[in-house]
Amino acid sequence: MMLLFFQLSQERLCLPFELFQKAVEQALGRPVWTHEFAYPDLLWGELQGLRKAPDLGEILSRLFTIKRNT
């Protein structure tokens, strides 16, 4: 769990992404899509209990926002 909090506070990946993603999924108790990592503040909020887990519509809307901005 300590690595999870450390990695979420870093801009650069400090451990294999697969391990990081698995740790986030275990901590949140749900699958986490790769593009959700583009919004670390939302993941932090969810981990701290300040936000509810996004529904599929919210997750997909973030994906389309990323696509439009690239």
CHARMM-style PDB file with segment names, atoms N, HN, CA, C and O in Angstrom:
ATOM      1  N   MET     1       0.824  -1.192   0.000  1.00  0.00      PROA
ATOM      2  CA  MET     1       0.000   0.000   0.000  1.00  0.00      PROA
ATOM      3  C   MET     1       0.870   1.259   0.000  1.00  0.00      PROA
ATOM      4  O   MET     1       0.506   2.269  -0.601  1.00  0.00      PROA
ATOM      5  N   MET     2       2.006   1.194   0.668  1.00  0.00      PROA
ATOM      6  HN  MET     2       2.301   0.373   1.157  1.00  0.00      PROA
ATOM      7  CA  MET     2       2.896   2.356   0.724  1.00  0.00      PROA
ATOM      8  C   MET     2       3.368   2.740  -0.672  1.00  0.00      PROA
ATOM      9  O   MET     2       3.427   3.926  -0.995  1.00  0.00      PROA
ATOM     10  N   LEU     3       3.707   1.751  -1.512  1.00  0.00      PROA
ATOM     11  HN  LEU     3       3.659   0.787  -1.250  1.00  0.00      PROA
ATOM     12  CA  LEU     3       4.130   2.045  -2.882  1.00  0.00      PROA
ATOM     13  C   LEU     3       3.014   2.719  -3.670  1.00  0.00      PROA
ATOM     14  O   LEU     3       3.274   3.592  -4.498  1.00  0.00      PROA
ATOM     15  N   LEU     4       1.797   2.323  -3.420  1.00  0.00      PROA
ATOM     16  HN  LEU     4       1.585   1.613  -2.748  1.00  0.00      PROA
ATOM     17  CA  LEU     4       0.653   2.912  -4.107  1.00  0.00      PROA
ATOM     18  C   LEU     4       0.580   4.409  -3.823  1.00  0.00      PROA
ATOM     19  O   LEU     4       0.469   5.209  -4.752  1.00  0.00      PROA
ATOM     20  N   PHE     5       0.639   4.794  -2.559  1.00  0.00      PROA
ATOM     21  HN  PHE     5       0.729   4.144  -1.804  1.00  0.00      PROA
ATOM     22  CA  PHE     5       0.561   6.210  -2.207  1.00  0.00      PROA
ATOM     23  C   PHE     5       1.770   6.978  -2.737  1.00  0.00      PROA
ATOM     24  O   PHE     5       1.637   8.111  -3.199  1.00  0.00      PROA
ATOM     25  N   PHE     6       2.940   6.361  -2.669  1.00  0.00      PROA
ATOM     26  HN  PHE     6       3.047   5.440  -2.293  1.00  0.00      PROA
ATOM     27  CA  PHE     6       4.134   7.000  -3.202  1.00  0.00      PROA
ATOM     28  C   PHE     6       3.972   7.248  -4.699  1.00  0.00      PROA
ATOM     29  O   PHE     6       4.217   8.359  -5.170  1.00  0.00      PROA
ATOM     30  N   GLN     7       3.566   6.236  -5.442  1.00  0.00      PROA
ATOM     31  HN  GLN     7       3.366   5.335  -5.059  1.00  0.00      PROA
ATOM     32  CA  GLN     7       3.463   6.367  -6.891  1.00  0.00      PROA
ATOM     33  C   GLN     7       2.405   7.389  -7.292  1.00  0.00      PROA
ATOM     34  O   GLN     7       2.622   8.148  -8.236  1.00  0.00      PROA
ATOM     35  N   LEU     8       1.281   7.430  -6.607  1.00  0.00      PROA
ATOM     36  HN  LEU     8       1.105   6.813  -5.840  1.00  0.00      PROA
ATOM     37  CA  LEU     8       0.236   8.397  -6.955  1.00  0.00      PROA
ATOM     38  C   LEU     8       0.696   9.837  -6.763  1.00  0.00      PROA
ATOM     39  O   LEU     8       0.138  10.750  -7.372  1.00  0.00      PROA
ATOM     40  N   SER     9       1.702  10.050  -5.927  1.00  0.00      PROA
ATOM     41  HN  SER     9       2.155   9.309  -5.432  1.00  0.00      PROA
ATOM     42  CA  SER     9       2.189  11.408  -5.695  1.00  0.00      PROA
ATOM     43  C   SER     9       3.328  11.795  -6.638  1.00  0.00      PROA
ATOM     44  O   SER     9       3.856  12.903  -6.543  1.00  0.00      PROA
ATOM     45  N   GLN    10       3.708  10.905  -7.538  1.00  0.00      PROA
ATOM     46  HN  GLN    10       3.280  10.005  -7.616  1.00  0.00      PROA
ATOM     47  CA  GLN    10       4.810  11.157  -8.466  1.00  0.00      PROA
ATOM     48  C   GLN    10       4.298  11.395  -9.885  1.00  0.00      PROA
ATOM     49  O   GLN    10       3.300  10.806 -10.300  1.00  0.00      PROA
ATOM     50  N   GLU    11       4.982  12.257 -10.618  1.00  0.00      PROA
ATOM     51  HN  GLU    11       5.792  12.736 -10.281  1.00  0.00      PROA
ATOM     52  CA  GLU    11       4.618  12.487 -12.016  1.00  0.00      PROA
ATOM     53  C   GLU    11       5.175  11.400 -12.929  1.00  0.00      PROA
ATOM     54  O   GLU    11       4.611  11.121 -13.987  1.00  0.00      PROA
ATOM     55  N   ARG    12       6.276  10.792 -12.520  1.00  0.00      PROA
ATOM     56  HN  ARG    12       6.735  11.018 -11.661  1.00  0.00      PROA
ATOM     57  CA  ARG    12       6.908   9.751 -13.343  1.00  0.00      PROA
ATOM     58  C   ARG    12       6.672   8.380 -12.713  1.00  0.00      PROA
ATOM     59  O   ARG    12       6.604   8.238 -11.493  1.00  0.00      PROA
ATOM     60  N   LEU    13       6.553   7.394 -13.567  1.00  0.00      PROA
ATOM     61  HN  LEU    13       6.608   7.509 -14.558  1.00  0.00      PROA
ATOM     62  CA  LEU    13       6.329   6.038 -13.100  1.00  0.00      PROA
ATOM     63  C   LEU    13       7.584   5.502 -12.419  1.00  0.00      PROA
ATOM     64  O   LEU    13       8.666   5.523 -13.006  1.00  0.00      PROA
ATOM     65  N   CYS    14       7.446   5.027 -11.196  1.00  0.00      PROA
ATOM     66  HN  CYS    14       6.567   5.010 -10.720  1.00  0.00      PROA
ATOM     67  CA  CYS    14       8.582   4.563 -10.399  1.00  0.00      PROA
ATOM     68  C   CYS    14       8.582   3.054 -10.186  1.00  0.00      PROA
ATOM     69  O   CYS    14       9.493   2.525  -9.550  1.00  0.00      PROA
ATOM     70  N   LEU    15       7.579   2.351 -10.706  1.00  0.00      PROA
ATOM     71  HN  LEU    15       6.838   2.780 -11.223  1.00  0.00      PROA
ATOM     72  CA  LEU    15       7.503   0.902 -10.595  1.00  0.00      PROA
ATOM     73  C   LEU    15       6.773   0.397 -11.833  1.00  0.00      PROA
ATOM     74  O   LEU    15       6.127   1.185 -12.523  1.00  0.00      PROA
ATOM     75  N   PRO    16       6.858  -0.880 -12.127  1.00  0.00      PROA
ATOM     76  CA  PRO    16       6.162  -1.394 -13.303  1.00  0.00      PROA
ATOM     77  C   PRO    16       4.674  -1.033 -13.253  1.00  0.00      PROA
ATOM     78  O   PRO    16       4.014  -1.209 -12.229  1.00  0.00      PROA
ATOM     79  N   PHE    17       4.160  -0.526 -14.379  1.00  0.00      PROA
ATOM     80  HN  PHE    17       4.696  -0.383 -15.211  1.00  0.00      PROA
ATOM     81  CA  PHE    17       2.776  -0.077 -14.419  1.00  0.00      PROA
ATOM     82  C   PHE    17       1.802  -1.172 -14.016  1.00  0.00      PROA
ATOM     83  O   PHE    17       0.805  -0.893 -13.348  1.00  0.00      PROA
ATOM     84  N   GLU    18       2.070  -2.407 -14.407  1.00  0.00      PROA
ATOM     85  HN  GLU    18       2.879  -2.633 -14.950  1.00  0.00      PROA
ATOM     86  CA  GLU    18       1.170  -3.515 -14.082  1.00  0.00      PROA
ATOM     87  C   GLU    18       0.992  -3.657 -12.569  1.00  0.00      PROA
ATOM     88  O   GLU    18      -0.115  -3.907 -12.092  1.00  0.00      PROA
ATOM     89  N   LEU    19       2.082  -3.497 -11.819  1.00  0.00      PROA
ATOM     90  HN  LEU    19       2.981  -3.294 -12.207  1.00  0.00      PROA
ATOM     91  CA  LEU    19       2.017  -3.585 -10.355  1.00  0.00      PROA
ATOM     92  C   LEU    19       1.229  -2.410  -9.780  1.00  0.00      PROA
ATOM     93  O   LEU    19       0.421  -2.574  -8.867  1.00  0.00      PROA
ATOM     94  N   PHE    20       1.475  -1.242 -10.322  1.00  0.00      PROA
ATOM     95  HN  PHE    20       2.132  -1.108 -11.064  1.00  0.00      PROA
ATOM     96  CA  PHE    20       0.779  -0.046  -9.874  1.00  0.00      PROA
ATOM     97  C   PHE    20      -0.724  -0.168 -10.132  1.00  0.00      PROA
ATOM     98  O   PHE    20      -1.531   0.105  -9.243  1.00  0.00      PROA
ATOM     99  N   GLN    21      -1.097  -0.571 -11.330  1.00  0.00      PROA
ATOM    100  HN  GLN    21      -0.442  -0.793 -12.052  1.00  0.00      PROA
ATOM    101  CA  GLN    21      -2.506  -0.706 -11.668  1.00  0.00      PROA
ATOM    102  C   GLN    21      -3.183  -1.743 -10.769  1.00  0.00      PROA
ATOM    103  O   GLN    21      -4.293  -1.520 -10.286  1.00  0.00      PROA
ATOM    104  N   LYS    22      -2.521  -2.861 -10.550  1.00  0.00      PROA
ATOM    105  HN  LYS    22      -1.620  -3.043 -10.943  1.00  0.00      PROA
ATOM    106  CA  LYS    22      -3.080  -3.918  -9.693  1.00  0.00      PROA
ATOM    107  C   LYS    22      -3.276  -3.402  -8.259  1.00  0.00      PROA
ATOM    108  O   LYS    22      -4.291  -3.698  -7.629  1.00  0.00      PROA
ATOM    109  N   ALA    23      -2.319  -2.641  -7.753  1.00  0.00      PROA
ATOM    110  HN  ALA    23      -1.495  -2.400  -8.265  1.00  0.00      PROA
ATOM    111  CA  ALA    23      -2.423  -2.092  -6.400  1.00  0.00      PROA
ATOM    112  C   ALA    23      -3.591  -1.114  -6.292  1.00  0.00      PROA
ATOM    113  O   ALA    23      -4.323  -1.127  -5.303  1.00  0.00      PROA
ATOM    114  N   VAL    24      -3.767  -0.268  -7.305  1.00  0.00      PROA
ATOM    115  HN  VAL    24      -3.173  -0.258  -8.109  1.00  0.00      PROA
ATOM    116  CA  VAL    24      -4.877   0.683  -7.296  1.00  0.00      PROA
ATOM    117  C   VAL    24      -6.203  -0.064  -7.352  1.00  0.00      PROA
ATOM    118  O   VAL    24      -7.141   0.280  -6.633  1.00  0.00      PROA
ATOM    119  N   GLU    25      -6.286  -1.080  -8.199  1.00  0.00      PROA
ATOM    120  HN  GLU    25      -5.524  -1.360  -8.783  1.00  0.00      PROA
ATOM    121  CA  GLU    25      -7.520  -1.871  -8.300  1.00  0.00      PROA
ATOM    122  C   GLU    25      -7.852  -2.561  -6.980  1.00  0.00      PROA
ATOM    123  O   GLU    25      -9.013  -2.600  -6.573  1.00  0.00      PROA
ATOM    124  N   GLN    26      -6.844  -3.102  -6.318  1.00  0.00      PROA
ATOM    125  HN  GLN    26      -5.901  -3.071  -6.649  1.00  0.00      PROA
ATOM    126  CA  GLN    26      -7.079  -3.750  -5.023  1.00  0.00      PROA
ATOM    127  C   GLN    26      -7.530  -2.737  -3.980  1.00  0.00      PROA
ATOM    128  O   GLN    26      -8.437  -3.012  -3.194  1.00  0.00      PROA
ATOM    129  N   ALA    27      -6.903  -1.578  -3.971  1.00  0.00      PROA
ATOM    130  HN  ALA    27      -6.166  -1.355  -4.609  1.00  0.00      PROA
ATOM    131  CA  ALA    27      -7.254  -0.560  -2.977  1.00  0.00      PROA
ATOM    132  C   ALA    27      -8.664  -0.005  -3.196  1.00  0.00      PROA
ATOM    133  O   ALA    27      -9.383   0.274  -2.237  1.00  0.00      PROA
ATOM    134  N   LEU    28      -9.054   0.153  -4.468  1.00  0.00      PROA
ATOM    135  HN  LEU    28      -8.470  -0.073  -5.247  1.00  0.00      PROA
ATOM    136  CA  LEU    28     -10.372   0.716  -4.775  1.00  0.00      PROA
ATOM    137  C   LEU    28     -11.459  -0.348  -4.845  1.00  0.00      PROA
ATOM    138  O   LEU    28     -12.648  -0.038  -4.770  1.00  0.00      PROA
ATOM    139  N   GLY    29     -11.045  -1.601  -4.989  1.00  0.00      PROA
ATOM    140  HN  GLY    29     -10.079  -1.853  -5.050  1.00  0.00      PROA
ATOM    141  CA  GLY    29     -12.016  -2.682  -5.068  1.00  0.00      PROA
ATOM    142  C   GLY    29     -12.807  -2.706  -6.363  1.00  0.00      PROA
ATOM    143  O   GLY    29     -13.955  -3.148  -6.396  1.00  0.00      PROA
ATOM    144  N   ARG    30     -12.174  -2.222  -7.440  1.00  0.00      PROA
ATOM    145  HN  ARG    30     -11.241  -1.863  -7.413  1.00  0.00      PROA
ATOM    146  CA  ARG    30     -12.836  -2.201  -8.743  1.00  0.00      PROA
ATOM    147  C   ARG    30     -11.781  -2.185  -9.846  1.00  0.00      PROA
ATOM    148  O   ARG    30     -10.628  -1.831  -9.596  1.00  0.00      PROA
ATOM    149  N   PRO    31     -12.166  -2.566 -11.057  1.00  0.00      PROA
ATOM    150  CA  PRO    31     -11.229  -2.437 -12.181  1.00  0.00      PROA
ATOM    151  C   PRO    31     -10.960  -0.954 -12.458  1.00  0.00      PROA
ATOM    152  O   PRO    31     -11.866  -0.126 -12.371  1.00  0.00      PROA
ATOM    153  N   VAL    32      -9.725  -0.632 -12.788  1.00  0.00      PROA
ATOM    154  HN  VAL    32      -8.988  -1.305 -12.858  1.00  0.00      PROA
ATOM    155  CA  VAL    32      -9.356   0.746 -13.119  1.00  0.00      PROA
ATOM    156  C   VAL    32      -8.804   0.750 -14.535  1.00  0.00      PROA
ATOM    157  O   VAL    32      -7.815   0.079 -14.829  1.00  0.00      PROA
ATOM    158  N   TRP    33      -9.448   1.507 -15.403  1.00  0.00      PROA
ATOM    159  HN  TRP    33     -10.251   2.052 -15.164  1.00  0.00      PROA
ATOM    160  CA  TRP    33      -9.032   1.579 -16.799  1.00  0.00      PROA
ATOM    161  C   TRP    33      -7.745   2.394 -16.903  1.00  0.00      PROA
ATOM    162  O   TRP    33      -7.519   3.312 -16.115  1.00  0.00      PROA
ATOM    163  N   THR    34      -6.924   2.064 -17.854  1.00  0.00      PROA
ATOM    164  HN  THR    34      -7.108   1.318 -18.494  1.00  0.00      PROA
ATOM    165  CA  THR    34      -5.628   2.711 -18.005  1.00  0.00      PROA
ATOM    166  C   THR    34      -5.757   4.227 -18.106  1.00  0.00      PROA
ATOM    167  O   THR    34      -4.979   4.946 -17.478  1.00  0.00      PROA
ATOM    168  N   HSD    35      -6.707   4.727 -18.871  1.00  0.00      PROA
ATOM    169  HN  HSD    35      -7.339   4.143 -19.381  1.00  0.00      PROA
ATOM    170  CA  HSD    35      -6.813   6.178 -19.053  1.00  0.00      PROA
ATOM    171  C   HSD    35      -7.253   6.910 -17.784  1.00  0.00      PROA
ATOM    172  O   HSD    35      -7.133   8.133 -17.714  1.00  0.00      PROA
ATOM    173  N   GLU    36      -7.751   6.197 -16.793  1.00  0.00      PROA
ATOM    174  HN  GLU    36      -7.848   5.204 -16.850  1.00  0.00      PROA
ATOM    175  CA  GLU    36      -8.109   6.850 -15.538  1.00  0.00      PROA
ATOM    176  C   GLU    36      -6.866   7.405 -14.822  1.00  0.00      PROA
ATOM    177  O   GLU    36      -6.982   8.314 -13.999  1.00  0.00      PROA
ATOM    178  N   PHE    37      -5.701   6.871 -15.128  1.00  0.00      PROA
ATOM    179  HN  PHE    37      -5.608   6.133 -15.796  1.00  0.00      PROA
ATOM    180  CA  PHE    37      -4.469   7.336 -14.499  1.00  0.00      PROA
ATOM    181  C   PHE    37      -4.067   8.721 -14.996  1.00  0.00      PROA
ATOM    182  O   PHE    37      -3.163   9.338 -14.433  1.00  0.00      PROA
ATOM    183  N   ALA    38      -4.725   9.214 -16.040  1.00  0.00      PROA
ATOM    184  HN  ALA    38      -5.460   8.712 -16.497  1.00  0.00      PROA
ATOM    185  CA  ALA    38      -4.485  10.576 -16.512  1.00  0.00      PROA
ATOM    186  C   ALA    38      -5.073  11.599 -15.538  1.00  0.00      PROA
ATOM    187  O   ALA    38      -4.781  12.791 -15.635  1.00  0.00      PROA
ATOM    188  N   TYR    39      -5.902  11.132 -14.601  1.00  0.00      PROA
ATOM    189  HN  TYR    39      -6.139  10.163 -14.522  1.00  0.00      PROA
ATOM    190  CA  TYR    39      -6.554  11.990 -13.614  1.00  0.00      PROA
ATOM    191  C   TYR    39      -6.221  11.506 -12.200  1.00  0.00      PROA
ATOM    192  O   TYR    39      -7.108  11.037 -11.487  1.00  0.00      PROA
ATOM    193  N   PRO    40      -4.956  11.614 -11.786  1.00  0.00      PROA
ATOM    194  CA  PRO    40      -4.568  11.074 -10.477  1.00  0.00      PROA
ATOM    195  C   PRO    40      -5.308  11.729  -9.313  1.00  0.00      PROA
ATOM    196  O   PRO    40      -5.513  11.091  -8.281  1.00  0.00      PROA
ATOM    197  N   ASP    41      -5.712  12.990  -9.463  1.00  0.00      PROA
ATOM    198  HN  ASP    41      -5.545  13.508 -10.302  1.00  0.00      PROA
ATOM    199  CA  ASP    41      -6.446  13.652  -8.379  1.00  0.00      PROA
ATOM    200  C   ASP    41      -7.794  12.976  -8.126  1.00  0.00      PROA
ATOM    201  O   ASP    41      -8.262  12.934  -6.988  1.00  0.00      PROA
ATOM    202  N   LEU    42      -8.419  12.447  -9.181  1.00  0.00      PROA
ATOM    203  HN  LEU    42      -8.038  12.481 -10.106  1.00  0.00      PROA
ATOM    204  CA  LEU    42      -9.687  11.740  -8.999  1.00  0.00      PROA
ATOM    205  C   LEU    42      -9.464  10.403  -8.298  1.00  0.00      PROA
ATOM    206  O   LEU    42     -10.265  10.002  -7.453  1.00  0.00      PROA
ATOM    207  N   LEU    43      -8.374   9.712  -8.647  1.00  0.00      PROA
ATOM    208  HN  LEU    43      -7.724  10.038  -9.333  1.00  0.00      PROA
ATOM    209  CA  LEU    43      -8.057   8.452  -7.969  1.00  0.00      PROA
ATOM    210  C   LEU    43      -7.726   8.707  -6.501  1.00  0.00      PROA
ATOM    211  O   LEU    43      -8.150   7.950  -5.628  1.00  0.00      PROA
ATOM    212  N   TRP    44      -6.967   9.774  -6.227  1.00  0.00      PROA
ATOM    213  HN  TRP    44      -6.623  10.389  -6.937  1.00  0.00      PROA
ATOM    214  CA  TRP    44      -6.642  10.146  -4.842  1.00  0.00      PROA
ATOM    215  C   TRP    44      -7.920  10.380  -4.057  1.00  0.00      PROA
ATOM    216  O   TRP    44      -8.086   9.867  -2.950  1.00  0.00      PROA
ATOM    217  N   GLY    45      -8.821  11.159  -4.638  1.00  0.00      PROA
ATOM    218  HN  GLY    45      -8.686  11.576  -5.537  1.00  0.00      PROA
ATOM    219  CA  GLY    45     -10.072  11.462  -3.956  1.00  0.00      PROA
ATOM    220  C   GLY    45     -10.875  10.214  -3.637  1.00  0.00      PROA
ATOM    221  O   GLY    45     -11.466  10.093  -2.564  1.00  0.00      PROA
ATOM    222  N   GLU    46     -10.887   9.293  -4.580  1.00  0.00      PROA
ATOM    223  HN  GLU    46     -10.407   9.391  -5.452  1.00  0.00      PROA
ATOM    224  CA  GLU    46     -11.607   8.039  -4.361  1.00  0.00      PROA
ATOM    225  C   GLU    46     -10.935   7.214  -3.270  1.00  0.00      PROA
ATOM    226  O   GLU    46     -11.613   6.639  -2.419  1.00  0.00      PROA
ATOM    227  N   LEU    47      -9.611   7.155  -3.291  1.00  0.00      PROA
ATOM    228  HN  LEU    47      -9.060   7.622  -3.982  1.00  0.00      PROA
ATOM    229  CA  LEU    47      -8.879   6.404  -2.259  1.00  0.00      PROA
ATOM    230  C   LEU    47      -9.114   6.987  -0.871  1.00  0.00      PROA
ATOM    231  O   LEU    47      -9.167   6.249   0.113  1.00  0.00      PROA
ATOM    232  N   GLN    48      -9.253   8.297  -0.789  1.00  0.00      PROA
ATOM    233  HN  GLN    48      -9.210   8.896  -1.588  1.00  0.00      PROA
ATOM    234  CA  GLN    48      -9.444   8.961   0.501  1.00  0.00      PROA
ATOM    235  C   GLN    48     -10.907   8.989   0.926  1.00  0.00      PROA
ATOM    236  O   GLN    48     -11.233   9.479   2.007  1.00  0.00      PROA
ATOM    237  N   GLY    49     -11.780   8.467   0.084  1.00  0.00      PROA
ATOM    238  HN  GLY    49     -11.515   8.069  -0.794  1.00  0.00      PROA
ATOM    239  CA  GLY    49     -13.200   8.450   0.425  1.00  0.00      PROA
ATOM    240  C   GLY    49     -13.893   9.784   0.202  1.00  0.00      PROA
ATOM    241  O   GLY    49     -15.002   9.996   0.693  1.00  0.00      PROA
ATOM    242  N   LEU    50     -13.246  10.692  -0.540  1.00  0.00      PROA
ATOM    243  HN  LEU    50     -12.345  10.519  -0.939  1.00  0.00      PROA
ATOM    244  CA  LEU    50     -13.824  12.007  -0.810  1.00  0.00      PROA
ATOM    245  C   LEU    50     -14.693  12.018  -2.066  1.00  0.00      PROA
ATOM    246  O   LEU    50     -15.471  12.949  -2.277  1.00  0.00      PROA
ATOM    247  N   ARG    51     -14.562  10.990  -2.893  1.00  0.00      PROA
ATOM    248  HN  ARG    51     -13.930  10.234  -2.722  1.00  0.00      PROA
ATOM    249  CA  ARG    51     -15.334  10.861  -4.138  1.00  0.00      PROA
ATOM    250  C   ARG    51     -15.888   9.457  -4.219  1.00  0.00      PROA
ATOM    251  O   ARG    51     -15.302   8.511  -3.693  1.00  0.00      PROA
ATOM    252  N   LYS    52     -17.000   9.334  -4.870  1.00  0.00      PROA
ATOM    253  HN  LYS    52     -17.475  10.102  -5.297  1.00  0.00      PROA
ATOM    254  CA  LYS    52     -17.529   7.992  -5.117  1.00  0.00      PROA
ATOM    255  C   LYS    52     -16.873   7.441  -6.379  1.00  0.00      PROA
ATOM    256  O   LYS    52     -16.345   8.205  -7.188  1.00  0.00      PROA
ATOM    257  N   ALA    53     -16.903   6.144  -6.549  1.00  0.00      PROA
ATOM    258  HN  ALA    53     -17.332   5.524  -5.892  1.00  0.00      PROA
ATOM    259  CA  ALA    53     -16.351   5.516  -7.744  1.00  0.00      PROA
ATOM    260  C   ALA    53     -17.139   6.009  -8.962  1.00  0.00      PROA
ATOM    261  O   ALA    53     -18.364   6.117  -8.901  1.00  0.00      PROA
ATOM    262  N   PRO    54     -16.456   6.305 -10.053  1.00  0.00      PROA
ATOM    263  CA  PRO    54     -17.169   6.766 -11.248  1.00  0.00      PROA
ATOM    264  C   PRO    54     -17.974   5.629 -11.873  1.00  0.00      PROA
ATOM    265  O   PRO    54     -17.596   4.460 -11.786  1.00  0.00      PROA
ATOM    266  N   ASP    55     -19.091   5.995 -12.504  1.00  0.00      PROA
ATOM    267  HN  ASP    55     -19.397   6.945 -12.575  1.00  0.00      PROA
ATOM    268  CA  ASP    55     -19.840   4.975 -13.239  1.00  0.00      PROA
ATOM    269  C   ASP    55     -19.246   4.868 -14.644  1.00  0.00      PROA
ATOM    270  O   ASP    55     -18.383   5.662 -15.018  1.00  0.00      PROA
ATOM    271  N   LEU    56     -19.697   3.909 -15.399  1.00  0.00      PROA
ATOM    272  HN  LEU    56     -20.397   3.264 -15.094  1.00  0.00      PROA
ATOM    273  CA  LEU    56     -19.127   3.662 -16.727  1.00  0.00      PROA
ATOM    274  C   LEU    56     -19.225   4.893 -17.621  1.00  0.00      PROA
ATOM    275  O   LEU    56     -18.299   5.171 -18.383  1.00  0.00      PROA
ATOM    276  N   GLY    57     -20.308   5.622 -17.545  1.00  0.00      PROA
ATOM    277  HN  GLY    57     -21.060   5.396 -16.926  1.00  0.00      PROA
ATOM    278  CA  GLY    57     -20.473   6.831 -18.354  1.00  0.00      PROA
ATOM    279  C   GLY    57     -19.405   7.866 -18.058  1.00  0.00      PROA
ATOM    280  O   GLY    57     -18.866   8.482 -18.978  1.00  0.00      PROA
ATOM    281  N   GLU    58     -19.093   8.065 -16.781  1.00  0.00      PROA
ATOM    282  HN  GLU    58     -19.532   7.565 -16.034  1.00  0.00      PROA
ATOM    283  CA  GLU    58     -18.050   9.023 -16.396  1.00  0.00      PROA
ATOM    284  C   GLU    58     -16.681   8.564 -16.889  1.00  0.00      PROA
ATOM    285  O   GLU    58     -15.887   9.367 -17.379  1.00  0.00      PROA
ATOM    286  N   ILE    59     -16.417   7.281 -16.757  1.00  0.00      PROA
ATOM    287  HN  ILE    59     -17.062   6.629 -16.359  1.00  0.00      PROA
ATOM    288  CA  ILE    59     -15.132   6.739 -17.201  1.00  0.00      PROA
ATOM    289  C   ILE    59     -14.968   6.934 -18.711  1.00  0.00      PROA
ATOM    290  O   ILE    59     -13.914   7.365 -19.177  1.00  0.00      PROA
ATOM    291  N   LEU    60     -16.011   6.614 -19.461  1.00  0.00      PROA
ATOM    292  HN  LEU    60     -16.868   6.264 -19.082  1.00  0.00      PROA
ATOM    293  CA  LEU    60     -15.939   6.757 -20.914  1.00  0.00      PROA
ATOM    294  C   LEU    60     -15.856   8.218 -21.340  1.00  0.00      PROA
ATOM    295  O   LEU    60     -15.163   8.537 -22.307  1.00  0.00      PROA
ATOM    296  N   SER    61     -16.547   9.107 -20.638  1.00  0.00      PROA
ATOM    297  HN  SER    61     -17.110   8.847 -19.852  1.00  0.00      PROA
ATOM    298  CA  SER    61     -16.487  10.524 -21.011  1.00  0.00      PROA
ATOM    299  C   SER    61     -15.073  11.070 -20.837  1.00  0.00      PROA
ATOM    300  O   SER    61     -14.641  11.914 -21.622  1.00  0.00      PROA
ATOM    301  N   ARG    62     -14.354  10.607 -19.835  1.00  0.00      PROA
ATOM    302  HN  ARG    62     -14.705   9.920 -19.198  1.00  0.00      PROA
ATOM    303  CA  ARG    62     -12.964  11.033 -19.663  1.00  0.00      PROA
ATOM    304  C   ARG    62     -12.093  10.532 -20.804  1.00  0.00      PROA
ATOM    305  O   ARG    62     -11.179  11.230 -21.243  1.00  0.00      PROA
ATOM    306  N   LEU    63     -12.366   9.343 -21.279  1.00  0.00      PROA
ATOM    307  HN  LEU    63     -13.108   8.776 -20.923  1.00  0.00      PROA
ATOM    308  CA  LEU    63     -11.609   8.793 -22.408  1.00  0.00      PROA
ATOM    309  C   LEU    63     -11.819   9.664 -23.632  1.00  0.00      PROA
ATOM    310  O   LEU    63     -10.855   9.987 -24.326  1.00  0.00      PROA
ATOM    311  N   PHE    64     -13.049  10.050 -23.913  1.00  0.00      PROA
ATOM    312  HN  PHE    64     -13.833   9.787 -23.350  1.00  0.00      PROA
ATOM    313  CA  PHE    64     -13.333  10.860 -25.087  1.00  0.00      PROA
ATOM    314  C   PHE    64     -12.742  12.263 -24.938  1.00  0.00      PROA
ATOM    315  O   PHE    64     -12.338  12.863 -25.934  1.00  0.00      PROA
ATOM    316  N   THR    65     -12.685  12.792 -23.728  1.00  0.00      PROA
ATOM    317  HN  THR    65     -13.013  12.305 -22.919  1.00  0.00      PROA
ATOM    318  CA  THR    65     -12.057  14.090 -23.487  1.00  0.00      PROA
ATOM    319  C   THR    65     -10.572  14.020 -23.799  1.00  0.00      PROA
ATOM    320  O   THR    65     -10.027  14.931 -24.422  1.00  0.00      PROA
ATOM    321  N   ILE    66      -9.918  12.962 -23.378  1.00  0.00      PROA
ATOM    322  HN  ILE    66     -10.361  12.222 -22.872  1.00  0.00      PROA
ATOM    323  CA  ILE    66      -8.483  12.795 -23.654  1.00  0.00      PROA
ATOM    324  C   ILE    66      -8.274  12.711 -25.152  1.00  0.00      PROA
ATOM    325  O   ILE    66      -7.356  13.345 -25.671  1.00  0.00      PROA
ATOM    326  N   LYS    67      -9.087  11.955 -25.862  1.00  0.00      PROA
ATOM    327  HN  LYS    67      -9.832  11.440 -25.440  1.00  0.00      PROA
ATOM    328  CA  LYS    67      -8.947  11.790 -27.309  1.00  0.00      PROA
ATOM    329  C   LYS    67      -9.087  13.143 -28.017  1.00  0.00      PROA
ATOM    330  O   LYS    67      -8.311  13.439 -28.925  1.00  0.00      PROA
ATOM    331  N   ARG    68     -10.056  13.963 -27.620  1.00  0.00      PROA
ATOM    332  HN  ARG    68     -10.687  13.722 -26.882  1.00  0.00      PROA
ATOM    333  CA  ARG    68     -10.284  15.256 -28.273  1.00  0.00      PROA
ATOM    334  C   ARG    68      -9.129  16.221 -28.035  1.00  0.00      PROA
ATOM    335  O   ARG    68      -8.848  17.063 -28.888  1.00  0.00      PROA
ATOM    336  N   ASN    69      -8.464  16.116 -26.905  1.00  0.00      PROA
ATOM    337  HN  ASN    69      -8.693  15.432 -26.212  1.00  0.00      PROA
ATOM    338  CA  ASN    69      -7.386  17.046 -26.563  1.00  0.00      PROA
ATOM    339  C   ASN    69      -6.040  16.651 -27.143  1.00  0.00      PROA
ATOM    340  O   ASN    69      -5.072  17.398 -26.999  1.00  0.00      PROA
ATOM    341  N   THR    70      -5.949  15.504 -27.792  1.00  0.00      PROA
ATOM    342  HN  THR    70      -6.735  14.897 -27.910  1.00  0.00      PROA
ATOM    343  CA  THR    70      -4.648  15.079 -28.355  1.00  0.00      PROA
ATOM    344  C   THR    70      -4.593  15.333 -29.822  1.00  0.00      PROA
ATOM    345  OT1 THR    70      -3.582  15.041 -30.462  1.00  0.00      PROA
TER     346      THR     70
END
